[in-house]
Amino acid sequence: MLSLLALTAQAATLTVGPSGDYSTLEAAITAASAGDVLLIARGSYVEALDIRKDLSLISAEGSGSVLILPPAGEDAVTVTSSD
C-alpha cells in the first residue's frame, strides 16, 4: 500500500505586546514568515515599521485599540510589495 501525504505550510500567529511572543512590532515582523499573522495587544507602539512580506496585522481587542506612533520625521508604516 502506498500513502502520499500532502504537506502544506501553515501560517503562524505571533503575539505582540507586554506578555506576547514579541515586545515590539518590528521584532515580530522580522521573525515572521510570509503569510503569518501578528496578533497585537492593546497599546501604543512607538515604531517605524517596514513591511516587506505578506503579513496580517490584527488587533487583539478590535479597532482603535492599537496606535502606531512613528519616531519624529519617520513614516509610521512602509509597505513594499514584491509585485
Buried (B, 14 or more C-beta within 10 A) or exposed (E): EEEEEEEEEEBEEBBBBEEBBBEBBBBBBEEBEEEBBBBBBBBEBEBBBBBEBEBEBEBBEEEEEBEBEBEEEEEBEEEEEEE
